[in-house]
Amino acid sequence: MITKLRERWKSVLLFVVYVLIVAVLTRLLFLASIECLHCEDSALILSGSAYGDEGLSSVWQQLVHRVQVQPFNLISLIIFVCAIAHTFIAPKINQLSEKMRQRNVEKGLEIVDTFPVEIMHFMGEVEVIFGIWVIPLLIAMTLSFDWNVALNYLSGLEYTEASFVVVIMAVASSRPIVHLAEQCMKFIARLGGETVHIWWWSILTIGPLAGSLITEPGAMTISALLLGKQFYKHKPSQKLAYATLGLLFVNVSVGGVFTSFAAPPVLMVSKVWGWGTPFMFMNFGLKAVLGILVSNTLYYFVFRGELNALEKRRKASLEQEGGVEHKTERVPFWISLVHITFLAWIVVHSHFPVMFIGSFLVFVGFHRATLPYQNNLSL
C-alpha cells in the first residue's frame, strides 16, 4: 500500500515538473518571438565595401583585416572547417556504430540498436553533417550577437532550392520511377546484349541527358540507383568505382543545359539574359551531347580491360544462377504513371515551395496506399 502511494506521489511530482518546464519554455519562446517582431536587421554579413579594405594589397591582409572588423568571420570559418573534417571521418563513425551494435549482440541484449548506436549512425550520415553543424553555428551567432540576430539571418535565407532537392530526390528514388527508368534503358541495353559495357554507357549517357527534363537532382538519383543495380553490384575496383561516380557528376552537370530550368547555374542566368529553352537547346544541346560522348569514350578506353573483366564476372554469376537473371518485382503501370505525373508536376512548380511541398505530402499518402509496390521512402 505504501509503495503504491509513493509511486502515485512520484508520478504527480513528475507531472508537475513537466508542466513547469513547459510553462517556462513557452514563456521564454513567447518573449523571444515578441522581441524578434520588433528587432532591426543586423549586419551579420557585411558587404565588401563595408570593410574599407580597398587599399590593402594582398589577400592575406584583407582576410586579417576583415576578421578584425567582424570576428564572427573567423568563428564561422572554423565551424565550416570542422564540418568538412566531419565528412571525412563519417565512415569511421559508422564503423564505430556498427562495432557498438555488434557488442550489444554479443551481450545478448534484447534491443541491439540502442540510443548510442543510433546517434553514432546518425552522426555518420554524410547527408546530414552540414545540417548538424548548423546547430553550433546558430549557438555561435547567439553568443556572438544575440538570438534576434541569429533568427533574422536564418529567416533571410532562401530555402526553395534545398527543399526542392529533398522532394525531387525522394520522388525520383521511389521504386516505380526507378523500375520504369530501368525498363526504358533496358530496351537500349538489349541492343548490346545487356552487357556491363552497354549498361555503363546507357546510364552515363541517357541518365544525365534526362536531367534536362527531370532536373539534375532527379537524374543523379535515378542514374546512381541504376548504376548500383547494373554496375556496382559486380564490385569494380576502387579506381573505376570512383572514376565512374565522378564521370556521372560531370555528365549530369553538362546534361542539364538542354532546358532553361533544370540546371541551377543555367537557372541563375537564363532569366537575366533571356535564355529560354529553345535558345538553350539550339546553342548548347549538341555541345552537351558531344561532351558527354567524348568523356564516356575516353573513360571507356582507359578502363576497357576492367570492364571486360566485370562482364566475365557477370556471366559467371549468371551461370551459377542457372542462366536466369534475378527479376525485380513487377510494378503496375498505372502506379508508375501516377509517379511520373507527380514528378512532372513537382518539376514544373520547382520554384513554388507551397506547391511542390504540398504535392509531396499528397505523394507520401499515395506511397502509403500503394506500399506493396514501394520501397521505404528515404528522406
C-alpha positions in Angstrom: 0.0 0.0 0.0 2.8 2.4 1.0 4.7 1.5 -2.2 1.7 2.2 -4.4 1.1 5.6 -2.6 4.7 6.5 -3.1 4.6 5.7 -6.8 1.5 7.9 -7.2 3.1 10.8 -5.5 6.2 10.4 -7.6 4.0 10.4 -10.8 2.3 13.6 -9.6 5.6 15.4 -8.8 7.0 14.3 -12.1 3.9 15.7 -13.9 4.2 19.0 -12.0 7.9 19.3 -13.0 7.0 18.7 -16.7 4.3 21.3 -16.5 6.7 23.9 -15.0 9.3 23.1 -17.6 6.8 23.5 -20.5 5.5 26.7 -19.0 8.9 28.3 -18.6 10.0 27.3 -22.1 6.7 28.6 -23.6 7.2 31.9 -21.8 10.8 32.3 -23.0 9.8 31.5 -26.6 6.9 33.9 -26.4 9.2 36.7 -25.2 11.8 35.9 -27.8 9.1 36.0 -30.6 7.8 39.3 -29.3 11.3 40.8 -29.4 12.0 39.4 -32.8 8.9 41.1 -34.2 10.3 44.5 -33.4 14.0 43.9 -33.9 16.0 45.7 -36.5 18.0 44.0 -39.3 21.6 43.2 -38.2 24.7 43.4 -40.3 25.8 39.8 -39.5 27.4 39.6 -43.0 28.9 42.9 -44.1 29.1 43.9 -47.8 32.5 44.1 -49.4 32.6 47.9 -49.3 31.7 48.0 -45.6 35.2 46.6 -44.6 37.1 49.5 -46.2 40.0 47.3 -47.3 40.3 48.5 -50.9 43.8 50.0 -50.1 45.2 46.6 -48.9 47.3 44.9 -51.5 47.4 41.2 -50.5 44.6 38.8 -50.0 46.0 37.8 -46.6 46.0 41.4 -45.4 42.4 41.7 -46.4 41.4 38.5 -44.6 43.1 39.6 -41.4 41.5 43.0 -41.6 38.0 41.5 -42.2 38.4 39.2 -39.2 39.4 42.2 -37.1 36.4 44.2 -38.3 34.0 41.2 -38.0 35.5 38.5 -35.7 32.5 36.2 -36.4 34.0 35.6 -39.8 36.8 33.5 -38.1 34.3 31.7 -35.9 32.1 30.7 -38.9 35.2 29.6 -40.8 36.3 27.3 -38.0 32.8 25.7 -37.9 32.9 25.3 -41.6 36.3 23.5 -41.5 35.0 21.3 -38.7 32.0 20.3 -40.9 34.3 19.4 -43.8 36.5 17.4 -41.4 33.4 15.6 -40.1 32.6 14.5 -43.7 36.0 12.8 -44.0 35.6 10.8 -40.7 32.0 9.9 -41.3 32.9 6.3 -42.4 34.9 5.8 -39.2 31.9 7.0 -37.2 29.7 4.5 -39.0 32.2 1.7 -38.3 32.2 2.7 -34.6 28.4 2.5 -34.6 28.5 -1.0 -36.1 31.0 -2.1 -33.5 28.8 -0.9 -30.7 25.8 -2.7 -32.3 27.8 -5.9 -32.6 28.9 -5.6 -28.9 25.2 -5.4 -27.9 24.5 -8.5 -30.0 27.4 -10.4 -28.2 26.0 -9.2 -24.8 22.6 -10.7 -25.8 20.7 -7.5 -25.3 17.1 -7.6 -26.5 17.4 -4.2 -28.1 20.7 -4.0 -30.0 20.0 -0.7 -31.8 20.3 1.3 -28.6 20.3 5.1 -28.4 24.1 5.5 -28.6 24.2 3.2 -31.6 21.6 5.2 -33.5 23.2 8.5 -32.5 26.6 7.4 -33.9 24.9 6.1 -37.0 23.2 9.4 -37.4 26.4 11.3 -36.9 28.0 9.2 -39.7 25.4 10.0 -42.3 27.1 12.3 -44.8 23.8 13.8 -45.9 23.1 15.4 -42.5 26.6 16.5 -41.5 26.3 20.2 -42.6 22.8 20.3 -41.1 24.2 19.1 -37.8 26.9 21.8 -37.8 24.2 24.5 -38.3 23.4 24.0 -34.6 26.9 25.1 -33.4 26.7 27.9 -36.0 23.4 29.0 -34.5 24.8 28.9 -31.0 27.9 30.9 -32.1 25.7 33.5 -33.7 23.6 33.8 -30.5 26.6 34.1 -28.2 28.5 36.5 -30.5 25.4 38.7 -31.1 22.0 37.6 -29.7 19.1 35.4 -30.6 17.4 38.1 -32.7 20.4 38.4 -35.0 20.6 34.6 -35.5 16.9 34.4 -36.2 16.9 37.3 -38.6 19.8 35.8 -40.5 18.2 32.4 -40.9 14.9 33.9 -41.8 16.5 35.9 -44.6 17.9 32.9 -46.4 16.3 31.2 -49.4 15.4 27.6 -48.9 13.5 26.9 -52.1 16.2 25.0 -54.0 17.3 23.0 -50.9 13.7 21.9 -50.2 13.1 21.1 -53.9 16.2 18.8 -54.0 14.9 16.8 -51.0 11.5 16.4 -52.6 12.7 15.5 -56.1 15.3 13.0 -54.9 12.7 11.3 -52.7 10.2 11.0 -55.6 12.9 10.0 -58.1 14.2 7.3 -55.9 10.8 5.6 -55.5 10.6 2.0 -56.9 8.0 2.8 -59.6 10.2 5.6 -61.1 13.4 3.6 -60.9 11.7 0.5 -62.3 10.3 2.5 -65.2 13.7 4.1 -65.9 15.3 0.7 -65.8 12.9 -0.8 -68.3 13.4 2.1 -70.7 17.2 1.8 -70.5 16.9 -2.0 -70.8 15.3 -1.6 -74.2 18.6 0.1 -75.3 20.8 -2.3 -73.4 19.3 -5.2 -75.2 20.7 -3.9 -78.4 24.2 -4.6 -76.9 23.3 -7.8 -75.2 22.8 -6.2 -71.8 26.5 -6.4 -71.1 28.2 -4.4 -68.3 29.6 -2.2 -71.1 26.3 -1.3 -72.6 24.6 -0.6 -69.2 27.6 1.6 -68.2 27.3 3.5 -71.5 23.5 3.8 -71.3 23.3 5.0 -67.8 26.1 7.5 -68.1 24.7 8.9 -71.4 20.9 8.8 -71.2 20.6 9.4 -67.5 22.4 12.8 -67.5 20.6 14.0 -70.6 17.3 13.2 -68.9 18.3 15.7 -66.3 17.2 18.5 -68.7 13.6 17.3 -68.1 13.5 15.9 -64.6 16.2 18.3 -63.3 19.8 17.4 -62.3 19.0 16.1 -58.8 16.4 13.7 -60.2 18.7 12.5 -63.0 21.5 12.0 -60.5 19.3 9.9 -58.2 18.0 7.6 -60.9 21.4 7.2 -62.6 23.1 6.4 -59.3 20.5 3.8 -58.3 20.7 2.1 -61.7 24.5 2.1 -61.6 24.2 0.4 -58.2 21.9 -2.4 -59.7 23.7 -2.9 -63.0 27.3 -1.9 -62.4 28.4 -1.6 -58.8 27.0 -4.9 -57.8 29.8 -6.6 -59.8 32.3 -5.0 -57.5 34.6 -2.9 -59.7 37.9 -1.7 -58.4 38.0 1.4 -56.2 39.7 3.3 -59.0 36.9 2.5 -61.6 34.2 2.9 -59.0 35.2 6.5 -58.1 36.0 7.4 -61.7 32.5 6.3 -62.7 31.0 8.3 -59.9 33.0 11.4 -60.9 32.1 11.0 -64.5 28.4 10.8 -63.5 28.7 14.1 -61.6 30.2 15.8 -64.6 27.8 14.4 -67.1 24.8 15.3 -65.1 26.1 18.9 -64.7 26.6 19.1 -68.5 23.4 17.2 -69.5 21.1 19.8 -67.8 21.7 22.5 -70.4 19.0 21.4 -72.9 16.4 23.4 -71.0 16.5 26.7 -69.1 15.1 25.3 -65.8 16.9 22.0 -64.9 20.4 23.2 -64.0 20.9 25.7 -61.2 23.8 27.5 -62.9 21.6 28.0 -66.0 18.6 29.0 -64.0 20.6 31.8 -62.4 21.4 33.5 -65.7 18.6 32.4 -68.0 16.1 34.9 -66.8 18.6 37.7 -66.7 19.9 37.1 -70.2 16.6 36.0 -71.7 17.8 32.4 -72.5 14.7 30.3 -73.0 14.6 26.5 -73.6 14.7 26.8 -77.4 17.8 29.0 -77.1 19.5 26.6 -74.7 18.6 23.6 -76.9 19.9 25.2 -80.1 23.1 26.7 -78.7 24.2 24.2 -76.1 22.3 20.9 -76.7 24.7 19.5 -79.3 27.8 20.6 -77.4 26.4 18.8 -74.3 25.8 15.6 -76.2 29.3 15.7 -77.7 30.9 16.5 -74.4 29.2 13.5 -72.7 30.1 11.1 -75.5 33.7 12.3 -75.6 34.1 11.9 -71.9 32.5 8.5 -71.9 34.7 7.3 -74.8 37.9 8.4 -73.1 36.9 6.7 -69.8 35.9 3.6 -71.7 39.2 3.2 -73.4 41.1 3.8 -70.1 39.0 1.2 -68.2 38.0 -1.2 -71.0 40.2 -4.0 -69.6 38.4 -3.9 -66.3 35.0 -3.5 -67.9 35.8 -6.7 -69.8 36.7 -8.4 -66.5 33.4 -7.2 -65.0 31.5 -8.7 -67.9 33.2 -12.1 -67.4 32.2 -11.8 -63.7 28.6 -11.1 -64.7 28.4 -14.1 -67.0 30.0 -16.4 -64.3 27.5 -15.2 -61.8 24.7 -15.7 -64.3 25.8 -19.3 -64.9 25.8 -20.0 -61.2 22.2 -18.8 -61.0 21.2 -21.2 -63.8 21.3 -18.6 -66.6 18.3 -16.7 -65.2 18.8 -13.1 -64.1 17.1 -12.0 -60.9 13.9 -10.1 -61.9 12.6 -7.2 -59.8 9.0 -7.4 -58.6 6.6 -6.1 -61.2 5.1 -2.6 -60.6 1.6 -1.9 -62.2 2.0 0.6 -65.0 -0.8 2.9 -63.6 1.2 3.3 -60.4 4.3 4.3 -62.4 2.2 6.7 -64.4 0.9 8.4 -61.2 4.5 8.7 -60.0 5.6 10.2 -63.3 2.7 12.7 -63.0 3.9 13.7 -59.5 7.5 14.0 -60.8 6.4 16.2 -63.7 4.1 18.3 -61.6 6.8 18.9 -59.0 9.4 19.8 -61.6 7.0 22.3 -63.3 6.4 24.0 -59.9 10.0 23.7 -58.7 10.1 27.5 -57.8 6.9 27.4 -55.7 7.5 25.7 -52.3 3.9 25.8 -51.4 3.1 23.8 -54.5 5.8 21.1 -54.5 5.9 20.6 -50.8 2.1 20.3 -50.7 2.2 17.9 -53.7 4.9 15.9 -51.9 2.6 15.4 -48.9 -0.1 14.0 -51.3 2.6 11.8 -52.8 3.5 10.4 -49.4 -0.1 9.5 -48.9 -0.2 7.7 -52.3 3.1 6.0 -51.4 1.5 4.6 -48.3 -1.6 3.5 -50.1 0.5 1.5 -52.7 3.0 0.3 -50.1 3.3 -3.3 -51.6 4.8 -1.8 -54.7 7.1 0.7 -53.0 10.4 0.8 -51.2 10.9 2.6 -47.9 10.6 6.3 -48.5 14.1 7.6 -47.8 14.3 11.2 -46.6 
